[in-house]
Amino acid sequence: MPSVVFIVVELIFLAVAHCFGGPPWAVIGALAVVLLALGGIRIESLALMVPSLAWLGLSHATGNRELFFPYTMYLASCVALRATERAPWLGPLGGAAIVAAFMVIRILQQATVRVLVVEFVVAAAILALVVVAGSWSRRRVAHVASPAHFGWRAAIVVASSLLAYASLAI
């Protein structure tokens, strides 16, 4: 039954991302779903991922397309944190895969080299902070599947997307 719920929620997530954000938002969301599913089909992964749609809602409501970056970093952080639980090297790799897809999309959108460099540097710095914070939170909480650990992951993911949002001022 959990796998059916996972599939239904992911399809709704991707449909919303595509309908309100378009293909770039859906591509980043689909990549995140696939990478999260590689670690096992867990409802907790979706619970961590679904709030990223708040950035889509804000973007749609305000017309601010730049909010695609905080959305991407939110999902990259989700993937990085979940993948690190399987193996320490998988976290940075998973997050980097999301960032790489974002960079390809931005190149296709004809972003300037200066903008691409700034986005890349900010994304790399945020991912590094996420990996360090995730490692720290795992040491502080005895059981990785505990509600306290989920709370730490959620806080880290939200903080990473807020840092990405703040970086838009650069």
N, C-alpha and C positions, 0 to 999 in steps of 0.2 A: 504493500500500500504506500509506503513512503516514496517509492520510485515513481508511482503514478502522480502523487502530489507534486513531486519535484518537476516532472515533465510538464504538468499543467501550469504550474507557476512560472517555469522558465519560458513556456510559450506565450503566456500572457505578458511577461516582462518584455520579451523580444518584440511582441506585437505593439506594445505601448511605445517602446523605444523607436521602432520604425515609423509608426503612425505620427508621433509627435516630434521626433527628432530627425527622422530620415535615415538613410543607409549608414552614415558614419556612426551614429549612436547605436544602431542595431549591430553593426559589425563589432564594435568594442564590447557591447553586451554579450554577443554570441561567443566571442573569444573567451570572455570571462566565465561564461557558463560552462563551456567545454573544459577549460583549465580547472575549474572548481570540481566538475564531475569526474575528472581523472583521479582526483583524490578520494573518490567515493561519493555516492549520491547521498547527500545529507541535507536535511531541511534547514539545519543551522546555517549552512552556506548561503542558502537563499534568503534566510532571515537577515543575514549580514549584508547581502547584495541588494535586495529590493529597495532599501531607502535611498540608493543612488539616484532613483528616479525623481527625487526631490529636485536635483539639479536640472533634470529635463523639464520638470514642471515650472521651475523658475525661469529657465531659458525660454520656454514657450510663452509664459505669461508676460515676460519683459521684452522679448525679442533679442535678448543678449546671447548671441551664438558663442561668445567666449566661455560660457559656462560648460561647454563641452570638455574643457581641460579639467575642472574640478571633478566632473563626472568620471572622466577617464582615470584620474588619480585615485578616486574612491574605489573603483573597480580593481585597479592595479594593486592597491593596498590590500583589498580583500584576498586577491589571488596570492599575493606575496605572503600574507600571514597564514593562510590555510596551507599553502605548499610547504612552508617552512616546518610545519608540524610533521610532514612525511620525511623530509631530509633538509638540513640547513641550507644546502646549496640550491634547492628547488625554489625557495622563496624569492631570492633575487632574480632567478631565471624566469619564473612565472610573471613577476611584476614587470620585468624587462620586456617580455613578450607583448604585454598590453601596451607599454610605452612605445615599442617598435611599431606596432600597428597604428597607434596614434600618430607617430611621426610620418608614416607612409600616407595616412589620410591627409595630414597637414601639407605634405609635399604635393599631393594631388589637388589640394585646395589652393595651391600656388602661394603658400606662405613664404615670406621673405627669409633669406638665410639668417638674418639677425634674429627674427622671431623664432625660427627653428632652433637656433643655438640657445636662446634664453629658455625656451620650453624644455629642451633636452636637459640643460643644466639643472633647472628647477625640478624636473621630474626625477632625475638621478639623485639629487639631494633628498627629496622627499622619500623616495624608495629606500635610501640608506637609513634615514631616520626610522622608517616603518620597520625595517628588519631589526634594527637595534632595539626599538621599543617593544617589538614582538618577543624578542629574546629575553628582554628584561621582564616582561609580564609573565612569560612561561616560568621563569625562576621564582616569581613571587606567588604564583598560584599553584597549589599542589596538584590539582587534577585538570588536565587540558580540556576535558569535556564539561567542566563545571560552569554554572551560570556566572561566577565571578570572572572566569577567563573569557567567556563570551562578552561580558561587559567591557573588559580591557580591550579586546579586539575591536569592538564597536567604537570605543572612544578613540583608539588609534586611527581607525579608518576615517572617522568623522574629522579628526584633527588633520589628517593628511589632505583631505579634500578642502578644508578651510585654508590650509597653507597654500594649496594650489590656487584657490580663489584670491587670497591676498597677493599672490605673485602676479596676478593680472595687472596690478598697478605698475609693474616694472616696465 
